[in-house]
Amino acid sequence: MNDFEEFARQFRQRTAARMLEFEKNLQKVQEDVENNVARSAARKGERGRRHPQHARRHTDARVKGVLRRD
């Protein structure tokens, strides 16, 4: 029974150490993502729109009307 208790204690220690490492890595990744989002938003704001986007017009009706005038 003593061997199992030692195994369980070591297992808990290893698990706790892995969890701490995981949490540190997770925090780093979250900070990286937040920084990338902030940089992307800043770049998008700096660029603005180079060309205005125009609404697409439906020209099918005019084309069909011209073709029917025979």
URNOR-V843278 format. One record per residue. N is the residue number from 1. PSI is psi in whole degrees, -180 to 180 (NA if undefined). D_CENTER is the distance of its C-alpha to the mean C-alpha in Angstrom with 1 decimal. Layout:
# URNOR-V843278
n;psi;d_center
N;PSI;D_CENTER
N;PSI;D_CENTER
This chain:
# URNOR-V843278
n;psi;d_center
1;-30;49.1
2;-37;48.6
3;-41;46.6
4;-41;44.1
5;-40;43.8
6;-44;43.1
7;-46;40.5
8;-41;38.8
9;-46;38.9
10;-39;37.4
11;-45;34.7
12;-40;33.7
13;-46;33.7
14;-42;31.5
15;-42;29.1
16;-41;29.0
17;-42;28.4
18;-39;25.6
19;-42;23.9
20;-43;24.3
21;-43;22.8
22;-45;19.8
23;-38;19.3
24;-44;19.6
25;-40;17.1
26;-44;14.6
27;-42;15.4
28;-44;15.0
29;-41;11.5
30;-42;10.6
31;-41;12.6
32;-44;11.1
33;-45;7.5
34;-41;9.6
35;-41;11.7
36;-40;9.4
37;-43;8.3
38;-43;12.0
39;-41;13.2
40;-43;11.3
41;-39;12.8
42;-43;16.1
43;-40;16.3
44;-39;15.8
45;-36;18.5
46;-42;20.7
47;-44;20.8
48;-162;21.3
49;126;22.5
50;-42;24.8
51;131;26.4
52;142;26.7
53;124;25.4
54;147;28.5
55;139;28.6
56;136;29.7
57;146;33.3
58;108;34.8
59;-2;37.7
60;-40;38.7
61;-43;41.3
62;-40;43.1
63;-45;43.1
64;-39;44.6
65;-40;47.1
66;-40;48.3
67;-28;48.7
68;-10;50.8
69;16;53.3
70;NA;55.6
